[in-house]
């Protein structure tokens, strides 16, 4: 399968601190790919580097085009959307106003796969609470709004950073059910997730990152393989 996103020899530093030493990964058209690892492994920095939100060295190619030195708004207009850790909604703005921001990155002339009706069916809370300030929603509801905002740009690739962090089990199920529908629409997903088992079960492939480097690429989804990976890199059993 031809790569939609290809990352090679990626390196991210903050001053003298090295967050990402060497990351190589690829995401094919319509694929769901996991990026898992312990806290501080470089997962979030990798997503931010792809998006152009932090300076990086190495190669990031999207649809055969280099993203080097592009600003996040330019990357978004090429068809990449990100849901950052912590959601980053505007709490005093209404749900509807937050969602409007996602539409700003839509590519002119492109036939839309995602519209307001599709989003309302995917996440009913976005319609039910559309006039409510986003800051008054629960954590799970805010995460749904954040994902919906990113989807309204109608991206070809969705970057998700810890979408289940701090959510109840019911909210986690809602998020992963939605991710399945997003993938079925043909949107590729690069998923950073603290729930390693859940991510590996959802994704076609998963990369394990530790201390800023990709240590392993996992394709199998057997319970034995998942348990071995989790035990080796997270110090616990699945």
WONOR-V297710 format. One record per helix or strand of 2 or more residues. SS is the DSSP state (H for helix, E for strand). FROM is the first residue (numbers start at 1). LEN is the number of residues. If there is no record, write none. Layout:
# WONOR-V297710
SS|FROM|LEN / SS|FROM|LEN
This chain:
# WONOR-V297710
E|3|12 / E|17|12 / E|32|5 / H|43|9 / E|57|6 / E|65|2 / H|72|7 / E|80|4 / H|95|9 / H|116|7 / H|125|4 / H|134|3 / H|139|13 / E|157|5 / H|169|16 / E|188|5 / H|196|7 / E|205|6 / E|213|6 / H|223|12
